[in-house]
């Protein structure tokens, strides 16, 4: 489905944005939990589009610590089942510097007992950061699974970029309460 790709560099290494004519279909993140920045991607192999270039530039700025709102970037979720699409679209409303629980997202999707299903949908998120699944934590503030390279350590690093404080792998804010940092 993706026919366009753009490469972006971060201090953690390189990533790739993939897009169709309708929007971003995938983001391959660098492993932010690693200190080496070796990349195995060759930028010359990619055919970019306006969407993939714009998204890659926004992701570069995000990894520099800028408060970036990805809501204007179109995404193409046609390949996913309807419930996953619904969950991922709802996650897009969680702003930079905010966190919420899986249960809260389940409630927002009209399925208050579907926190585990929400977790499954987030684990299959093909567009991390642009669809900010890293901003969803357990109801007690624990960081739980993250399918991008680096797992929960990468999730913690990204949330720290957004100003979220931790004690170990536990969020040090009012648990369950959306926490907002103004851009």
DRENDO-1510 file (C-alpha; in Angstrom, 1 decimal, always signed):
<recs>
REC; n; res; u; v; w
REC; 1; UNK; +0.0; +0.0; +0.0 .
REC; 2; UNK; +2.9; +2.4; +0.7 .
REC; 3; UNK; +4.6; +3.7; -2.3 .
REC; 4; UNK; +6.4; +6.7; -1.0 .
REC; 5; UNK; +9.1; +6.8; +1.7 .
REC; 6; UNK; +11.1; +9.5; +3.4 .
REC; 7; UNK; +14.1; +9.2; +5.7 .
REC; 8; UNK; +14.6; +11.2; +8.9 .
REC; 9; UNK; +17.5; +11.5; +11.2 .
REC; 10; UNK; +17.5; +11.8; +15.0 .
REC; 11; UNK; +20.2; +11.7; +17.6 .
REC; 12; UNK; +19.2; +8.1; +18.1 .
REC; 13; UNK; +19.5; +7.0; +14.5 .
REC; 14; UNK; +17.5; +7.0; +11.3 .
REC; 15; UNK; +13.8; +6.4; +10.8 .
REC; 16; UNK; +11.5; +6.0; +7.8 .
REC; 17; UNK; +8.0; +7.4; +7.0 .
REC; 18; UNK; +6.0; +5.4; +4.5 .
REC; 19; UNK; +2.9; +6.8; +2.8 .
REC; 20; UNK; +0.2; +6.1; +0.2 .
REC; 21; UNK; -1.5; +8.8; -1.8 .
REC; 22; UNK; -4.0; +9.2; +1.1 .
REC; 23; UNK; -1.7; +9.5; +4.0 .
REC; 24; UNK; +1.0; +8.0; +6.2 .
REC; 25; UNK; +0.8; +4.2; +6.4 .
REC; 26; UNK; +3.8; +3.5; +8.6 .
REC; 27; UNK; +6.7; +4.9; +10.7 .
REC; 28; UNK; +9.8; +2.9; +11.4 .
REC; 29; UNK; +11.4; +4.5; +14.5 .
REC; 30; UNK; +15.0; +4.4; +15.4 .
REC; 31; UNK; +15.8; +2.5; +18.7 .
REC; 32; UNK; +15.9; +5.5; +21.1 .
REC; 33; UNK; +17.1; +3.2; +23.9 .
REC; 34; UNK; +20.4; +2.6; +22.1 .
REC; 35; UNK; +23.3; +5.0; +22.1 .
REC; 36; UNK; +24.7; +4.1; +18.6 .
REC; 37; UNK; +23.2; +5.9; +15.6 .
REC; 38; UNK; +24.3; +3.6; +12.9 .
REC; 39; UNK; +21.7; +3.4; +10.1 .
REC; 40; UNK; +21.2; +0.6; +7.7 .
REC; 41; UNK; +18.9; +2.7; +5.4 .
REC; 42; UNK; +20.0; +4.3; +2.2 .
REC; 43; UNK; +18.0; +7.5; +1.6 .
REC; 44; UNK; +18.6; +7.3; -2.2 .
REC; 45; UNK; +16.4; +4.1; -2.4 .
REC; 46; UNK; +13.3; +6.1; -1.4 .
REC; 47; UNK; +10.8; +7.9; -3.6 .
REC; 48; UNK; +9.3; +10.6; -1.4 .
REC; 49; UNK; +5.9; +12.4; -1.5 .
REC; 50; UNK; +4.8; +15.7; -0.1 .
REC; 51; UNK; +3.1; +13.8; +2.8 .
REC; 52; UNK; +6.2; +11.6; +3.6 .
REC; 53; UNK; +8.6; +14.6; +3.4 .
REC; 54; UNK; +6.5; +16.8; +5.7 .
REC; 55; UNK; +6.0; +13.9; +8.2 .
REC; 56; UNK; +9.7; +13.1; +8.3 .
REC; 57; UNK; +10.6; +16.8; +8.9 .
REC; 58; UNK; +8.0; +16.9; +11.8 .
REC; 59; UNK; +9.4; +13.7; +13.3 .
REC; 60; UNK; +12.9; +15.1; +13.2 .
REC; 61; UNK; +11.7; +18.2; +15.0 .
REC; 62; UNK; +9.9; +16.0; +17.6 .
REC; 63; UNK; +13.1; +14.1; +18.4 .
REC; 64; UNK; +14.8; +17.5; +18.9 .
REC; 65; UNK; +12.4; +18.1; +21.7 .
REC; 66; UNK; +10.0; +20.5; +20.0 .
REC; 67; UNK; +6.3; +20.4; +20.9 .
REC; 68; UNK; +4.9; +19.0; +17.7 .
REC; 69; UNK; +1.2; +18.5; +16.8 .
REC; 70; UNK; +0.8; +15.7; +14.3 .
REC; 71; UNK; -3.0; +16.2; +13.9 .
REC; 72; UNK; -2.7; +17.8; +10.5 .
REC; 73; UNK; -0.8; +14.8; +9.0 .
REC; 74; UNK; -3.2; +12.5; +7.1 .
REC; 75; UNK; -3.0; +8.8; +8.0 .
REC; 76; UNK; -4.1; +5.9; +5.9 .
REC; 77; UNK; -5.5; +3.1; +8.2 .
REC; 78; UNK; -7.5; +1.3; +5.5 .
REC; 79; UNK; -5.6; -1.9; +6.0 .
REC; 80; UNK; -6.7; -2.2; +9.7 .
REC; 81; UNK; -9.9; -3.6; +11.2 .
REC; 82; UNK; -12.6; -1.0; +12.1 .
REC; 83; UNK; -12.0; -1.3; +15.9 .
REC; 84; UNK; -8.3; -0.7; +15.6 .
REC; 85; UNK; -9.0; +2.3; +13.3 .
REC; 86; UNK; -11.4; +3.7; +15.9 .
REC; 87; UNK; -8.8; +3.3; +18.7 .
REC; 88; UNK; -5.9; +4.7; +16.7 .
REC; 89; UNK; -8.0; +7.7; +15.6 .
REC; 90; UNK; -9.0; +8.3; +19.3 .
REC; 91; UNK; -5.3; +8.2; +20.3 .
REC; 92; UNK; -4.6; +11.0; +17.9 .
REC; 93; UNK; -6.5; +13.3; +20.3 .
REC; 94; UNK; -4.0; +12.8; +23.1 .
REC; 95; UNK; -1.8; +15.9; +22.9 .
REC; 96; UNK; +1.9; +16.4; +23.4 .
REC; 97; UNK; +2.7; +16.1; +27.1 .
REC; 98; UNK; -0.6; +14.4; +28.0 .
REC; 99; UNK; -1.0; +10.8; +29.2 .
REC; 100; UNK; -4.0; +8.7; +29.6 .
REC; 101; UNK; -4.9; +5.1; +30.5 .
REC; 102; UNK; -5.9; +2.2; +28.2 .
REC; 103; UNK; -9.2; +2.1; +30.1 .
REC; 104; UNK; -9.9; +5.8; +29.4 .
REC; 105; UNK; -9.4; +5.2; +25.7 .
REC; 106; UNK; -11.7; +2.2; +25.8 .
REC; 107; UNK; -14.4; +4.4; +27.4 .
REC; 108; UNK; -13.9; +7.1; +24.7 .
REC; 109; UNK; -14.3; +4.4; +22.1 .
REC; 110; UNK; -17.6; +3.3; +23.6 .
REC; 111; UNK; -16.3; +0.0; +25.0 .
REC; 112; UNK; -15.5; +0.7; +28.7 .
REC; 113; UNK; -14.4; -3.0; +29.4 .
REC; 114; UNK; -12.1; -3.2; +26.4 .
REC; 115; UNK; -8.8; -1.9; +27.9 .
REC; 116; UNK; -7.0; -5.1; +26.7 .
REC; 117; UNK; -8.4; -4.8; +23.2 .
REC; 118; UNK; -7.2; -1.2; +23.2 .
REC; 119; UNK; -3.7; -2.5; +24.2 .
REC; 120; UNK; -3.8; -4.9; +21.4 .
REC; 121; UNK; -4.7; -2.2; +18.9 .
REC; 122; UNK; -1.9; +0.0; +20.2 .
REC; 123; UNK; +0.6; -2.9; +20.0 .
REC; 124; UNK; -0.3; -3.1; +16.3 .
REC; 125; UNK; +0.0; +0.7; +15.7 .
REC; 126; UNK; +1.9; +1.0; +12.4 .
REC; 127; UNK; +2.3; +4.8; +12.8 .
REC; 128; UNK; +4.0; +5.5; +16.2 .
REC; 129; UNK; +4.5; +9.1; +17.3 .
REC; 130; UNK; +2.1; +10.4; +14.7 .
REC; 131; UNK; -0.5; +8.2; +16.3 .
REC; 132; UNK; +0.9; +8.7; +19.8 .
REC; 133; UNK; +0.4; +5.3; +21.5 .
REC; 134; UNK; +3.4; +6.0; +23.7 .
REC; 135; UNK; +1.1; +8.4; +25.6 .
REC; 136; UNK; -1.1; +5.6; +26.9 .
REC; 137; UNK; -0.1; +4.0; +30.3 .
REC; 138; UNK; -1.6; +1.5; +32.7 .
REC; 139; UNK; -4.3; +2.8; +35.0 .
REC; 140; UNK; -1.8; +2.9; +37.9 .
REC; 141; UNK; +0.8; +4.9; +35.9 .
REC; 142; UNK; +3.0; +2.0; +34.9 .
REC; 143; UNK; +4.6; +1.9; +31.5 .
REC; 144; UNK; +3.5; -1.2; +29.8 .
REC; 145; UNK; +4.3; -2.7; +26.4 .
REC; 146; UNK; +5.6; -0.7; +23.5 .
REC; 147; UNK; +6.2; -2.4; +20.2 .
REC; 148; UNK; +8.6; +0.1; +18.7 .
REC; 149; UNK; +12.4; -0.7; +19.0 .
REC; 150; UNK; +13.6; -0.3; +22.6 .
REC; 151; UNK; +10.2; -1.3; +24.1 .
REC; 152; UNK; +9.2; +0.5; +27.3 .
REC; 153; UNK; +12.5; +2.2; +27.7 .
REC; 154; UNK; +11.9; +3.9; +24.3 .
REC; 155; UNK; +8.4; +4.8; +25.5 .
REC; 156; UNK; +9.9; +6.4; +28.7 .
REC; 157; UNK; +12.4; +8.4; +26.7 .
REC; 158; UNK; +9.7; +9.8; +24.3 .
REC; 159; UNK; +7.5; +10.7; +27.3 .
REC; 160; UNK; +10.5; +12.4; +28.9 .
REC; 161; UNK; +11.0; +14.4; +25.7 .
REC; 162; UNK; +7.4; +15.7; +26.3 .
REC; 163; UNK; +8.1; +16.6; +29.9 .
REC; 164; UNK; +6.5; +13.6; +31.7 .
REC; 165; UNK; +8.4; +12.8; +34.9 .
REC; 166; UNK; +9.1; +9.2; +36.2 .
REC; 167; UNK; +10.2; +7.2; +39.2 .
REC; 168; UNK; +11.6; +4.1; +37.6 .
REC; 169; UNK; +8.9; +3.1; +35.0 .
REC; 170; UNK; +6.1; +4.8; +37.0 .
REC; 171; UNK; +4.7; +8.1; +35.9 .
REC; 172; UNK; +5.1; +10.7; +38.6 .
REC; 173; UNK; +1.9; +12.7; +37.9 .
REC; 174; UNK; -1.6; +12.4; +39.1 .
REC; 175; UNK; -2.2; +8.9; +37.8 .
REC; 176; UNK; -5.2; +8.5; +35.4 .
REC; 177; UNK; -5.5; +12.3; +35.0 .
REC; 178; UNK; -4.6; +13.8; +31.7 .
REC; 179; UNK; -1.4; +15.8; +32.2 .
REC; 180; UNK; -0.9; +18.7; +29.8 .
REC; 181; UNK; +2.1; +20.8; +29.0 .
REC; 182; UNK; +1.5; +23.9; +26.9 .
REC; 183; UNK; +3.5; +24.1; +23.7 .
</recs>
